Amino acid sequence: CAGCAAELRRAPALPPPPGVDGCAALVAYDGAGRELVARLKYRNARSAVPFLARGMAALVVEPIDLVTWAPTTPARLRARGFDQAQVLARAVGARLGVPTRRLLRRGPGPAQTGRDAVARYEGPAFVARRQLGGRSILLVDDVAATAATVAAAARALRHAGAGGVWVVAAARTPPGRRHVQSVMADSRV
């Protein structure tokens, strides 16, 4: 709604982690921004996807050959029935007019949500599904807390021959705030 949109704050700066050429996020994962992204992530509420995709696509300044995402864990995919990062990546790719492809496979391991920064950098493990031959890749994620997930995904993409890896996330956890998964069931954005 317009009132909630007025409460959104721009995401804090997100320095690129190792292996990433540039990194940006749309909104702060706090308050209305947290509600907006968490509703997609935990409730499959997709009404905000066009808004998020438009804003995320506007952050992309480099020429991109392919769009991909950092896939969720297989257990989360089974439990939710969808991958929120894939939903966002497809919408961003469509907005940019760039093909979106599943380029990564996620290895087994725990989800990043709720883990501290040290534990986040110990996982996850990704493997590229094909060679990339110097292509420029846009890696889409839903929430960048420590950027550990996108750093691990970028390593796999680079190992597969990506010429450049840029990251865009829907939200960035403000520094000093924990990535919290609980959200109010009846709140609206």
C-alpha positions in Angstrom: 0.0 0.0 0.0 1.1 3.6 -0.4 1.5 4.2 3.3 3.8 1.2 3.7 5.7 2.2 0.6 6.4 5.6 2.2 7.9 3.8 5.2 10.4 1.9 3.1 14.1 2.9 3.6 16.8 2.5 1.0 19.2 -0.4 1.7 22.5 0.5 3.3 25.5 0.3 1.1 26.6 -3.3 0.4 30.3 -3.6 -0.4 30.9 -6.3 -2.9 32.2 -9.5 -1.3 35.2 -11.4 -2.8 34.4 -12.6 -6.3 31.6 -10.0 -6.9 32.2 -7.1 -9.2 29.3 -5.0 -7.8 26.6 -5.4 -5.2 23.4 -3.5 -4.5 20.2 -4.0 -2.6 16.9 -2.1 -2.9 15.4 -1.7 0.6 16.5 -2.0 4.2 15.4 -5.4 5.7 13.8 -3.6 8.6 10.3 -2.4 9.3 8.1 -2.2 6.2 11.0 -3.5 4.0 11.3 -6.6 6.2 7.5 -7.2 6.0 7.5 -6.8 2.3 10.3 -9.3 1.6 9.4 -11.7 4.4 5.8 -12.0 3.0 7.2 -13.2 -0.3 9.8 -15.5 1.4 7.7 -17.1 4.0 4.1 -16.8 2.7 4.5 -16.8 -1.1 2.8 -13.4 -1.2 3.8 -12.3 -4.7 1.9 -9.0 -5.0 5.1 -7.0 -4.3 7.2 -8.9 -6.9 6.6 -6.4 -9.7 7.5 -3.5 -7.4 10.7 -5.3 -6.2 11.7 -6.3 -9.7 11.3 -2.8 -11.1 13.5 -1.4 -8.3 16.1 -4.1 -8.4 16.4 -3.9 -12.2 16.9 -0.1 -11.9 20.0 -0.9 -9.7 21.6 -2.8 -12.6 24.1 -0.6 -14.4 26.4 -3.1 -16.2 25.5 -5.1 -19.3 24.3 -8.6 -18.3 24.2 -11.8 -20.4 22.3 -14.0 -17.9 20.3 -13.7 -14.7 20.4 -16.4 -12.1 19.8 -16.8 -8.4 21.3 -18.3 -5.3 18.9 -21.3 -4.8 17.4 -22.1 -1.4 18.1 -25.4 0.3 16.4 -28.5 -1.1 14.6 -28.9 2.2 13.2 -25.3 2.1 12.2 -25.7 -1.5 10.2 -28.9 -0.6 8.6 -27.2 2.5 7.7 -24.0 0.7 7.0 -25.3 -2.7 8.9 -22.4 -4.4 12.2 -20.5 -4.3 11.7 -16.8 -3.6 15.0 -15.9 -5.1 14.0 -17.7 -8.3 10.7 -15.8 -8.4 12.6 -12.5 -8.0 15.3 -13.5 -10.6 12.7 -14.3 -13.2 10.9 -11.0 -12.6 14.2 -9.0 -12.7 15.3 -10.9 -15.9 12.0 -10.2 -17.6 12.2 -6.5 -16.6 15.8 -6.3 -18.0 15.0 -8.4 -21.1 17.8 -10.8 -20.2 17.4 -14.6 -20.1 17.1 -16.1 -16.7 18.7 -19.6 -16.1 19.2 -21.9 -13.2 23.0 -21.8 -13.2 23.6 -23.1 -9.6 22.9 -26.2 -7.6 23.0 -25.9 -3.8 24.7 -28.5 -1.8 23.3 -30.0 1.4 23.6 -28.0 4.6 21.6 -25.7 6.8 19.8 -22.6 5.7 21.5 -19.2 6.4 18.5 -17.7 8.2 19.2 -17.2 11.9 22.9 -18.1 11.7 25.6 -15.7 12.9 28.1 -14.1 10.5 30.9 -16.7 11.1 28.5 -19.6 10.5 27.1 -18.0 7.4 30.6 -17.8 5.8 31.1 -21.5 6.5 28.3 -22.4 4.2 26.5 -22.8 1.8 28.1 -24.7 -1.0 27.2 -24.1 -4.6 28.2 -25.9 -7.8 27.7 -24.4 -11.3 25.5 -26.5 -13.6 27.4 -25.5 -16.7 30.4 -23.6 -18.1 29.8 -19.9 -18.6 32.4 -19.0 -21.2 33.1 -15.4 -20.0 29.4 -14.4 -19.7 28.4 -11.6 -17.4 26.0 -12.9 -14.7 23.5 -11.0 -12.5 23.0 -13.0 -9.3 19.7 -12.3 -7.6 19.0 -12.9 -3.9 16.2 -12.0 -1.6 18.0 -10.8 1.5 21.7 -9.9 1.9 22.6 -10.0 5.6 26.3 -10.7 5.5 26.6 -11.4 1.7 28.0 -14.9 2.5 25.5 -16.6 0.3 26.2 -14.5 -2.7 29.9 -14.8 -2.1 29.7 -18.6 -2.2 27.5 -18.5 -5.3 29.9 -16.1 -7.0 32.8 -18.4 -6.3 30.9 -21.2 -8.1 30.0 -18.9 -11.0 33.7 -17.7 -11.3 34.9 -21.3 -11.2 32.6 -22.1 -14.1 34.1 -19.3 -16.2 31.8 -16.3 -15.5 33.4 -13.1 -16.9 31.7 -10.9 -14.3 29.3 -11.4 -11.4 27.1 -8.6 -10.2 24.6 -9.0 -7.4 21.3 -7.4 -6.7 19.2 -8.2 -3.6 15.7 -7.2 -2.7 16.8 -6.2 0.8 19.9 -5.7 2.9 19.9 -6.3 6.7 21.1 -3.1 8.3 24.5 -3.5 9.9 24.2 -4.6 13.5 20.8 -6.2 13.1 20.2 -9.9 13.1 18.4 -11.5 10.2 15.1 -12.4 11.9 12.7 -14.8 10.3 9.6 -14.1 12.3 7.0 -11.8 10.9 3.5 -10.8 11.9 1.0 -13.0 10.2 -1.7 -10.3 9.7 0.4 -7.3 8.7 0.0 -5.8 5.2 2.4 -4.2 2.8 
